[in-house]
Amino acid sequence: MNTFTNKIDFAMLITVNRANPNGDPLNGNRPREDYDGLGEISDVCIKRKIRNRLQDMGEEIFVQSDERRSDEYKSLSERAKNCQELAAAQKKKDKEEYAAAACGKWIDVRSFGQVFAFKDESVSVGVRGPVSIHPAFSISPIEIVDTQITKSTNSEPSKDGKKSSDTMGMKHRIEFGLYMVKGSINHQLAEKTGFSDEDAEKIKQALRTLFINDSSSARPDGSMEVHRLYWWKHNCQIGQYSSAKVHRTLDVKEVNPGTAPRSIDSYEITLHNLEGLEPEIYEGL
């Protein structure tokens, strides 16, 4: 495996059409929004989708969702305890060797980091990953539509044969939203976890194809799309500019403020240049 050469910053624009991009379980699974009415997709949600895409690409993943498990283990502790690569370090109680073995085996550990702290384990290890991802926020306030739904049958048998009161439910969606995701890949942490340029290319591919195999009742196929990915690779390890300055070069504004946006054409996207740092620009797949 090769090494990771220079710092990378990235930003991605995502469109949402009549879907629920990330429901909030503390608010009846309505689309997440902040106090200004901007839609939000949590960083955890985005990392889950990246993990799923990496798994589709044949990579070994430590934090697997139940419906996508590629092994027989139903918990993280089982997966860790039954990993041969970790067994020797566990016996020697060597934290550095344990972390190195975990990073070598699972791409999500060496990318995002992981805490290994389980019952009956003599080693407790924390790994800091080089790939950091911000929560995504919509450019404009979102318009949430709440729809009442009914079932055609009872969830449980009723005494009188009639439909019971649990046949009512709610679905929530936003009419349209343009979300921006920001992230970076840190060279210093990449050196510690063994994250490589090859891994960075896999992360890039996962971002471009983020919503493949991600459809659900709340997110029908085609309702969420990666519009564009901006990928800045610096010419030095520490980076020519701060991540904040790089991310500010991508400016997205409404064409007609005050009018509810209904498509990507409702926005003007401007990329400001930084001397000596040109991004690679990819359309979503």
N, C-alpha and C positions, 0 to 999 in steps of 0.2 A: 504494500500500500504506500502511495506517495504521501508527501507532507502537505500541509496547508501553507501557502506562500504569503499572501497579503490579505489585509482586512477587506471585507465585503459589506456593503450596505444594500438594502433592497426595499422596494415599495411596490405594492400591488393594488390595482383597482378592481373591485368586485361589484357586479350588478346583481340586484335581486328583483325579480318580477313576480309579484303576487305569491309570496312564499314567506315562511317564518325562518329566517336565517339562523337564529339561536334563541330558543325559548328560555324564559326565566322561571325555574320551578317554584320560586318564592312568590311569583306573581301570576299563578294560573297558567304558566307556560306561554304567556304573551311575549312577543319579541322584546328583547332587552332594549332599554333606552336609558340615557342619562337624564339629569335634571334639566337639561336644555332641550330635551326632546330628540336628541340625536340617537340614531340606532347604534347598537353595540353588538359586536361578536367577540366573545371572550378569547383571550390568547390560548386558554386550555382547549376550547373548541377548535381553533385553527390548528393547534398541534395534533389534536386527535385526527383531523383529516389528513395532515401530512403523514402521520404514522400509518394510516390506512393505505395511502397511496404508495408509501415505501414498501409496505407489506405486499401490495399488488405487484410491485416491481421485483419481488423475490428476496427482499431484505429481511433479516432476522430482527424482530421487534420484541422488546421486553414488556412494555405496557400495551397489551393487546386488549381490545374490547371483546366481551363474551361472544358476540355473534360472529367474530372474525378470528377466533382462536385457531392457531395452526398446530397446537399441541394439546395434550390432555390435561394441562394444569389450569385450575380454575382460580388461582390467586397468584399474586406477585411473589409471595413467600415460597409457594410450591415451585414456581419457575426458577427462583434463585437457588433454593436448596437442592434441586435436582440437576443443576448445571455442573457438569464435570469440570469446566474451566474454572469455576469458583471454589471447587472442593479443596484443592491444595492450599490456596490462600486462606480459606476458612480454618483449616487445621492448624496452620502456622500463625493464625491471628495477625496476618500481615495486611494492613489496610491498603497500602499502596498497591500491592500485588492484586488484591481483591478488586480494587477500582480499575486497574489496568486490564484485568481479565474481563470484567463486565463491559468496559468500553470496547474491547476488541471483539466481543461477541455480538453486541446489540448496537445498531446504528442510532437508535433513538437515545440511548444512554450517552454515547459520545457526542451526540448533537445537542440534546436539551438538558442533559444531566439527570440525576436520579438520587433519591435517598434510599439506602438499603438499611433498614432498621426493623427487624422482624423478631418475634418471640423465639426464645430458645436459640438465638444466634449469638455467638461470642464476638462477632465483629459488627460494628455499626459504621457505615461508610456513607459519606455524602459526596456526590460528584457534581461539579459545576460545569454545565455545558456551554459551548461557545455560541450556539445559535439562540439569539434572543428575539422574541416576537412580541410586539405591542398588541393590545386589544384593538380591533378594527372599529372605527366610528364612521357613521355616514356623513357625507358632506352637508346634507340638508336635514332638517327635522323630518322624521318619518310619520306617515299616516297609517295608523293601525286599524284594521278592519276585524271586528269580532263577529263570528257567524255561529249561530246555534245549530246543532246537528242532532239527529235522532238515530237510534239503532233500529234495525228491522226485527230484532229478536232480543230477548232478555239475556243478561249476563248470567243470571241464576234463575232456576225454575220458580214460578210464582204459584201461590196456593189456588188462585181462581183462574189461572190460565191466561190472564191479561198481562199486558206489558206493564212492568213495574216502573217506579219513578226514576230508576237509574238509566233509563233509555235516553235521557237528555245529555247533551254535552256541548262543548264549545271548541271551535277552531279559530286560530288567529293568524293573520298574515299582514304584511305591509304591501301597499300597492306598488311602490317602486322605491328603490334605494341604491345609491352609489356609495360604497364603502371603501375606505383606504386602509390597507394593512402596511405597517412599517416593521422593519427588522434589520438585524445586522449579524455578522459572524466575526467573532473576536479571535485574533491570532494567538494571543497568550494562552487563552483557555483551550484553543484547538490543539496547541502543542501538548497540553497536559492530558487531554482525552484521546489523542491520536486521530482527531478529525482531520480529513485530508481534502485536497482539491477535488478528488473523485467524489467524496461525500457531498461537497458543496454543489457539484453538478447534479447529484441525485436530489438534493433539496430543491434546487432550481426546477427540475423536471416535475417534482411533486407539486410545487406551487403552481406551475403552469397548468397542471391537470387536476387541480384540487377537488373538483366536484364530480370526477368520474367515479362511478360506483357509490355515489353518495345520496341517491334519490330516496325519498320517503314521502309519506302522506303530507308532511309539512313542507317538503322541498321536492316537488315533482321534477323529473328530468327536464333540464333546460331552463328551470326557473332561476338558477344561480349560475353565474358565469364569471370566469376570470377574463376581464376585459383586456388588461395589459399588465405586464411585469417589467419593472425597471431594476436593473442589476448593475450596481456600481462596484467595480473591482479597483481598489487603490493600488498605487505603485510602490507601497511600502507596508511593512508589517503593522505599524501603529495607525496608519491611515493618513492621507493628506489633509483631510478635514474631519471635523467631528461628525458623528452620525446625525445630530440634530441639524447641523448646517446642510448636510447632504439631503436629508428628508425635506427640508424647507424649499429646496429647489423645485419640487413638484407642487405646482399651484393649481387647484381645481376650484372653479367658481361657477355659480349659476349664470346662465345666459340671460334669463329673465327673472330676477329676484322678485319674490312675492307670488310667483306662479308655481304651483306644485309640479315638480319635475316628474316626467313620465317615461323618460328614456335617457340613454347616454348622451343623446343630442341636446339635452337640456343643460349640458355643462360645457364649459370652455376649459380645456386642459393645456396648461403651459408648463414647459420645462425650462428652467433657467440654468445657464451654463456655469460651471465652476472650472476655473482654469486648470487644465491638465487632468480633468476627471470627466470622461464621457461615459454614460451608462450604455449597457447593452439593453435594447428594448425588445420585448417579446410579446406577441399577441397570445392570448389564451388558446388552449387547444380543446 
